[in-house]
Amino acid sequence: MIWKKIKVFFELIRFEHTVFALPFAYLGMLLSQQSGWPSLKVFFWVTAAMVSARTAGMTLNRIIDLKIDEKNPRTRNRALVTGEFSSGQAWAAVALSSAVFFLSSFMLNPLCFKLSPIAILLLSTYHYFKRFTFLCHFALGLVLGVAPMGGWLAVKGEFSWIPIFLSLAVLFWVAGFDILYSLQDIDFDRTWGLHSVPVRFGQNTALKISTFCHAATVVFLFIFGGAAGLGGVYWAGVFVTAFLLGVEHWIVREGDLSKINAAFFTVNGWVGILLLVFTFLDRFR
């Protein structure tokens, strides 16, 4: 029974999508020192912090958007809507994952612990942006964009301007693919007064804005690579990333929404992983 409930919960929050931000936290962690790999302790607590933060954020998203999900045909089968997973259980998951996040931050270093309430604040508020501004995609991008800086701070315990470029790359990457994903709900959002780039500017312009965001992603990856002193293998990884983003836009060309899940879940799932692999190989070649 308990395992079935855990499976339902993981499906509710799309647990497998933790892979979107986690590799970028590892990138920040990896590049925060001149040589070697951070200690197993740091690696463990960074992983715990990222997984717990993402779990808290997505569970809050499902709770906060429950009334919206009840009305949207695309989301009516979510476990919180059907009652397969109760609101009380969801709030318990938020409390537990938040506690794990605070503990992880405390175990890393004092600065991470001091900043942890800000992270929880971001995770608790970005869901509301679509209720009043089309910039909601960039609010989500900001939430995931702190991952590289978080990985860097976990090791260094102090700020640096270098990971900011990687954070900006993640911000625009996430905003770009979230704009594409929101094309599915353009009619629903208009009906219920929700905001998004597609609602504000229309489908064709939204596709162009998403393309601009992903072009900005590649630019910031180049700037980051130069600032971090990375070499040829990393640059190959950037070109692979650019290719994948191009494939994503080719899949949804002319607004073909029938393949949006392939573009959103499959292609984006590989972006962070491959960039981490190429960067790791560059650092340790």
C-alpha positions in Angstrom: 0.0 0.0 0.0 2.7 2.4 1.0 4.7 1.7 -2.2 1.7 2.3 -4.3 1.1 5.6 -2.6 4.7 6.6 -3.2 4.4 5.7 -6.9 1.3 7.9 -7.1 3.1 10.7 -5.5 6.1 10.4 -7.8 3.8 10.5 -10.8 1.9 13.5 -9.3 5.1 15.6 -9.1 6.8 14.1 -12.2 9.7 13.1 -10.0 11.8 12.0 -13.0 11.9 15.7 -14.1 14.3 16.4 -11.3 16.9 15.7 -13.9 16.2 19.1 -15.5 17.9 21.1 -12.8 20.1 18.6 -10.9 22.9 18.4 -13.5 23.3 22.2 -13.4 23.8 22.1 -9.6 26.5 19.5 -10.2 28.0 21.7 -12.8 28.2 24.6 -10.4 29.7 22.2 -7.8 32.2 20.8 -10.2 33.5 24.1 -11.5 33.7 25.8 -8.1 37.2 24.3 -7.6 40.2 24.3 -9.8 40.7 20.5 -9.7 39.2 17.3 -8.4 35.7 16.4 -7.5 34.0 17.7 -4.3 33.8 15.4 -1.4 31.2 12.7 -1.1 29.6 14.6 1.7 29.0 17.7 -0.4 27.8 15.6 -3.3 25.3 13.8 -1.1 23.9 17.0 0.5 23.7 18.9 -2.7 21.7 16.0 -4.2 19.5 15.9 -1.2 18.9 19.7 -1.3 18.1 19.7 -5.0 15.7 16.7 -4.8 13.9 17.9 -1.7 13.6 21.5 -3.0 12.2 20.3 -6.3 9.8 17.9 -4.5 8.6 20.7 -2.2 8.1 23.1 -5.1 6.2 20.7 -7.4 4.0 19.5 -4.6 3.2 23.1 -3.7 2.4 23.7 -7.4 -0.1 20.9 -7.4 -1.7 22.2 -4.2 -1.9 25.9 -5.3 -3.1 25.0 -8.8 -5.7 22.4 -7.6 -8.8 24.5 -8.5 -7.2 25.3 -11.9 -6.3 21.6 -12.5 -9.9 20.6 -11.8 -11.1 22.7 -14.7 -8.4 21.9 -17.2 -9.1 18.8 -19.3 -5.3 18.2 -19.6 -4.8 18.0 -15.8 -8.1 16.5 -14.5 -6.6 13.1 -14.0 -3.9 14.3 -11.6 -3.9 12.3 -8.4 -4.7 15.4 -6.2 -7.7 16.2 -8.4 -9.1 12.6 -8.4 -8.4 12.2 -4.7 -6.0 9.3 -5.2 -3.5 11.5 -3.2 -5.1 13.7 -0.6 -4.4 17.4 0.2 -3.3 16.4 3.7 -0.8 14.0 2.3 0.5 16.6 -0.1 1.0 19.1 2.7 2.8 16.5 4.7 5.1 15.9 1.7 5.8 19.6 1.5 6.7 19.7 5.2 8.9 16.7 5.0 10.7 17.8 1.8 11.2 21.3 3.2 12.7 19.9 6.4 15.1 17.8 4.3 16.0 20.9 2.3 16.8 23.0 5.4 18.8 20.1 6.9 20.8 19.7 3.7 21.5 23.4 3.6 22.6 23.4 7.2 24.9 20.4 6.5 26.6 22.2 3.6 27.7 25.5 5.1 26.4 28.6 7.0 25.8 30.7 3.9 23.7 28.0 2.2 21.6 27.7 5.4 21.1 31.5 5.6 19.9 31.6 2.0 17.6 28.5 2.3 14.5 30.6 3.3 14.9 32.6 0.1 14.9 29.4 -1.9 11.8 28.2 -0.2 10.2 31.6 -0.8 10.9 31.3 -4.5 9.5 27.8 -4.6 6.3 29.0 -2.8 5.6 32.0 -4.9 6.5 31.4 -8.6 3.2 29.4 -9.0 1.2 32.6 -8.6 2.9 34.6 -11.4 0.6 33.2 -14.2 -2.3 34.7 -12.4 -1.1 38.3 -13.2 1.8 38.4 -15.7 3.0 36.7 -18.9 6.5 36.8 -17.4 5.6 33.7 -15.4 7.9 31.6 -17.6 10.9 33.6 -16.5 9.8 33.3 -12.8 10.0 29.5 -13.2 13.4 30.0 -15.0 14.7 32.0 -12.0 13.7 29.1 -9.7 15.7 26.5 -11.7 18.4 29.1 -12.5 19.6 29.2 -8.9 20.8 25.6 -9.2 24.3 26.3 -10.6 24.8 29.1 -8.0 23.6 26.7 -5.3 26.1 24.1 -6.4 28.9 26.6 -6.4 28.0 28.0 -2.9 27.8 24.5 -1.5 31.5 24.1 -2.2 32.9 27.6 -2.0 30.6 29.1 0.7 30.9 32.5 -1.0 29.5 34.2 -4.1 31.3 34.5 -7.5 30.2 36.2 -10.8 31.3 33.1 -12.8 28.3 30.8 -12.1 25.9 33.8 -12.8 26.3 33.2 -16.5 25.4 29.6 -16.1 22.4 30.6 -14.0 21.3 33.0 -16.8 21.7 30.2 -19.4 19.4 27.9 -17.3 16.9 30.8 -16.7 16.4 31.4 -20.5 16.5 27.6 -21.2 13.7 27.0 -18.8 11.7 30.0 -19.9 12.0 29.0 -23.5 10.7 25.4 -23.0 8.0 26.5 -20.6 6.7 28.9 -23.3 6.5 26.0 -25.7 4.8 23.8 -23.1 2.2 26.5 -22.3 1.0 26.4 -25.9 -1.1 23.4 -24.9 -3.2 25.5 -22.6 -3.5 28.7 -24.6 -7.3 28.4 -25.0 -7.9 27.3 -21.4 -5.7 30.1 -20.1 -7.6 32.7 -22.1 -10.9 31.4 -20.9 -9.9 31.5 -17.2 -7.9 34.7 -17.3 -4.5 33.1 -16.8 -1.4 34.8 -18.3 1.4 33.4 -20.5 3.5 34.5 -23.5 1.2 32.6 -25.9 -1.9 34.2 -24.4 -0.4 37.7 -24.5 1.3 37.6 -27.9 -0.3 34.6 -29.8 1.2 31.3 -30.9 3.5 32.4 -33.7 5.1 35.2 -31.7 5.4 32.9 -28.7 7.4 30.4 -30.9 9.7 33.3 -31.9 10.2 34.4 -28.2 11.0 30.8 -27.2 13.6 30.6 -30.0 15.1 33.9 -28.7 15.3 32.5 -25.2 17.1 29.4 -26.4 19.5 31.5 -28.5 20.2 33.5 -25.3 20.9 30.2 -23.5 23.6 29.2 -26.0 25.1 32.7 -25.8 25.3 32.6 -22.0 26.8 29.0 -22.1 29.6 30.4 -24.4 30.2 33.3 -22.0 30.2 30.9 -19.0 32.7 28.6 -20.7 35.1 31.5 -21.4 34.8 32.8 -17.8 35.4 29.4 -16.3 38.3 28.7 -18.6 36.8 25.6 -20.1 38.2 23.8 -23.2 37.3 22.1 -26.5 35.3 19.3 -25.0 33.0 21.7 -23.2 32.5 23.7 -26.4 31.5 20.5 -28.1 28.9 20.1 -25.4 27.6 23.6 -26.1 27.2 22.8 -29.7 25.3 19.5 -28.8 23.1 21.6 -26.6 22.4 24.1 -29.4 21.6 21.1 -31.7 19.1 19.7 -29.1 17.4 23.0 -28.7 17.1 23.3 -32.5 15.6 19.8 -32.6 13.1 20.9 -29.9 12.0 23.8 -32.0 11.9 21.7 -35.2 9.5 19.2 -33.4 7.0 22.0 -32.6 7.5 23.9 -35.8 4.4 25.7 -37.0 2.8 25.0 -33.7 2.6 21.2 -34.0 1.4 20.6 -30.5 0.9 16.8 -31.0 4.6 16.3 -30.3 5.0 18.8 -27.5 5.7 16.1 -24.9 8.6 14.7 -26.9 10.0 18.2 -27.2 9.5 19.1 -23.6 10.3 15.9 -21.7 12.7 13.9 -23.9 14.9 16.6 -25.5 15.1 18.8 -22.4 15.9 15.8 -20.2 19.1 15.3 -22.2 20.3 18.9 -22.2 21.6 19.1 -18.7 22.9 15.6 -18.6 25.0 15.8 -21.8 26.3 19.3 -20.9 27.4 17.9 -17.5 29.1 14.9 -19.2 31.0 17.0 -21.7 32.0 19.5 -18.9 33.2 16.6 -16.7 35.2 15.1 -19.6 36.7 18.5 -20.3 37.8 19.1 -16.7 39.3 15.6 -16.2 40.6 14.8 -19.7 
